């Protein structure tokens, strides 16, 4: 099941707040809405692309923002939500499940309404009664739109990385792989990663010393290939490890592995496979060959405004 969009959180949050006329902690409203929408524990653990908040809590927060703009809820204090008399009356007038049109009106019809309106100001919904039916689950919150944009940009960067890697020399590809492994924390110093690829390399392109004396090592095979990596290549790598009396090996490729190759690795110990997709993900994560642009997103620091803490 996909986590519902924020417009679907609006009704369960409003009804939960109406059931608690004295107000209630926001986190309890988050969880009540999640239960009403049937979210599993696994779904409740999913994070935004930024990794700084759980998705369902973020969407519940945006749903409550829309209820506040509609005048149906309030935040008497930080982290505490309470339905307004107008919200109680609205819920009583709409006892049936919210239609898509009604949820849409609450989701986007009051976006331009200030949370602290000037005297005499009235909310002006932007939806017209004769507009076509809008299904529930239509609207993405600003955070969801940002997460989607980040995901798409990462996918684009991954695709471009694999395209660039396909055109570098085998020797430079081996250098890139060792740099990535170093950024991932293997080897105390860059000098602990030795490039040995070339003629007579016996199937080994790099060696990583995990300790200062070089007593524990990881052997690396790097294949800048377009075609599938099959079982014979993995068997050759396993034989090369045995020839070095090695216990650990990493096989990295820009392509992918056949089912037979993956089955072979499962039958032996000490070999880790990294295909092109995972390679690109790790390069993005470790910022190898990647430039990162920082975007500043404003968020009110409520602790700053806590007079008792000053």
N, C-alpha and C positions, 0 to 999 in steps of 0.2 A: 504494500500500500504506500502511495506517495503521501507525504505530509501535506495536509490541506493548506491552501493559500490563506492569507490573513483575513480575507472577507468571510471565510467560513468559521473563523474564530469569533466573529462579532456576536452572533446570537448566543452561543453557550456562555460567553463571558457576561453579557448583559443579564441573562437569566440567572446566572450564579450570583451576581451582585445583588439582584433583586431579592434573592433568597436570604441575603445577609444585609438587612437595611442599615445596620450600624457601620457597615464597611468591613473590609477584610484585607489581609496581606495580599499583595499582588502575586506572590509566588503560589499562593493557594488557588488563586483564580487561574493562573497558568495551568496548573496541574488538573484543576476541575475541567477546564476546557479541553485539555488533552484527553482526559478520560471520556468526556462526552463525545469526542470525535473518534474514539477508539484507537488511539495511538498505542503502539506496542512499546515496550521498554527499549528495544533497539532503536526505534524511531525517535524516542525522547532523548537519546544520547547523540543524535546527529548534530554536527556543528555547521555554522555558516562557513563559507569558503575562507573567511578571515580567521576562523578558528577561535574567535573570542566570545562566542555565545551560542547556546543551543538554539536550533532553528525554531522549535515550537514556542520557546519563550519569546523569541524575537517577533514572531508573527502574532502572538498574543498581545505583545506590547503595542504593535501597530494597530491591531484591532481596537484596543482600548483608546488609543489616540483618536481614532475615528469616532468612537462613542463620546469622547470628551468634546470634540468639535461639533458634534450633533447636539450637545447639551444634555446627553443622557447619563453621563458619569463624571466623576471628579476625582482629584487626587488631593485629599485634605492634608496629607503629609507624604514624605518620600516613601515609596514602596507600599502605599496603602490606597486602595481603590474603594469608591463608594458610589452607588447609583444615585442620581438626582431624582427629585420628585417627578420630573419630566420623563426620566428613564423608566421609572416604575410605572407611570401611566402608559407609556408607549408599549411596554411589555404586556401590560394588561389588555391593551387594545389589539395586540397582535399575538394571540395565543397559539395560532397555527405556526408550523415551521416557516421561517422566512423564505420567501420566494427569491429567485435570482435577482429580480428587479429591486426588491426591497434591500437585499444585502448589498447590491451595487450602489444604491442611493446612499447607504450608510458608509460604504467604502470610499466613494469618490465624490459624493454629492456635497460634502461639507469641507473639502480639502482647503478651500480658501478662507474658511471661517477662522478667525483668530481665537486662540484659547482664552484670551482676555479681551472680549469685544468691547467696543465703545458703547456708551449708553444709547439705547434705541436701535442698535444694529440688529439685523435679522439674518438668519441663515438663508442662503439662496441656493438650493440644490441645482446642480448643472444638468441633471437628467430630466428629460421631458417625458410625460406620460405616454406619448405615442412612439417612443423609441422601441426597437425590437427587443425581444426577450434576451436577457443576459444570464447565462448559467452561473451557478455557484462555482467557485474555484477559478474564476477568470483573472483575478487581480494579483499582481506581484508587488510586494512592498518595495520601497527603495533599497532596503538591504538585500532583498532577494534579487533585484535587478543588478545590484553591484556584484553579488555572488556569481550570478550568471555571466556577467561581463568578465570577471576574473577567471572563471572556468574557461570561457571561450578564448581569452587571451593566452592562458596556459596551453590550451590545445593547439593554438596557432604557433606558439613558441616551440612546442614539442615537435610539430610537423616541420618547422623551419630548421630545427636542430638536426633532425635526422637527414634532411636534405643537404645541409652543410657537411655533416659527418661523412656522407656518402662520397664527397669530393675531396676529402683530405687524404694525404698519403697514409699508407699503413703504419709507418713509423710515427707520424704525428698523432694518429689515432691512439696508438699505444701510450703516448705521452699524455693525451687527454684523459684516458682511462685511469692512469696512475694518479694524475692530479685530482680526479674525482674521488678516488679511494682515499687519498690523503685528506681531502676536505670532509670526507665522511668520518674521519677520525682514525684511520689506519696508519700506523707509523707515527712515532713521536715527532719526527722531523721529516721534511721532504726527502732528505738524503736516505731515509730508511726504505724508500721505494726505488728499486733498481730496475731499469729497463734493459731487457736482455734479448729482445726480439731480433730476428734477422736469420740469415742462413745458419743452419746448425743449432737453432735454438731448442730443438727437441720438443717442440710444441709448447714452450714456455715463453711468454712475452714480457713478463714482469715478476719481480719477487718483492714481497713486502715483509720487512722484519718487524715483528710485533713487540720485540723487546730489544734493549740496547745491545745485548750480546748476540743477537741474531739466532737465538736458540729455537724460537718459534717463528715459522714463516708461513706466508700464504702465497701460493703461486697463481699467476694470472695468465689467462689466454684471452686475447682481444682479437675479434674477427670483424673487420669492416666489410661485411658481406651484404648482398641483396638477396641471395638465395637462402632457402631454409637450412638450418643446421640440423644434421641428422645424427643418428646413433653412432655411425663410424667416427665422426669428429669427437664426440664425447668419449668414446672408447679410447681413442688415441690420446686424448688429454688425460684420461685416467691412467693410461700406461705411462705417460710422461711423469705424472705425479709419483707413481710407484717407482720409477727409475730414480727419482730424487729422494725417495723415502719420505715423501711429503704426506701430510694428513689433511691439508686444507687447500682447496683450489676454487677460484672464481672464474667462470667462463662468461665473457661479455661479448655481445654481438649487436650490430645495428639492425639485424633481421629478426628472426624468430626460430623457435625450436620445434621440431616434429614431435608428435606424440610418442614415437619410439625413443627419441632422445630423452624426453622427460621421464619416461618409464625407466630408462637405464639409470638415470641419475637417482631416482627413488630407490633403486636396488643397491646402491653403493653409499658409502658415507663420505662426507667431507667436501662435496662439490655443490656450489651455489650457482644457479643460472640467472643471468640478467639479459633480458631481450631488449629490442630497440625501444619499445614503449616504456619499459621500466628505466632504461638508461636515460631517456629524455627527461622523465619525471625526476630522477635523481640529480641530473645536471641543473634543472630548474630549481629544485629544492636547495641545492648546495651552491647555486649561483656560479656554476662553471660555464663559461662562454655565454653568460646571461647578464644583461644590465637590468637593474631594478629601478623602477620609478616610484617614488614615494608620493602618495596622495594623502593630504591632510583632511580628515573628516571631523568636523566640529561636533563635540558632544559636551553637554553641560556637566561641569564638575560640581555635583551637589555638595560634596564635602567642603568645598571652598565657601559655600554659603551657610554652613552650619555655625551659627553665632556662638553656640555653647562650647564649640571646640576651639574657638579663638582665645 
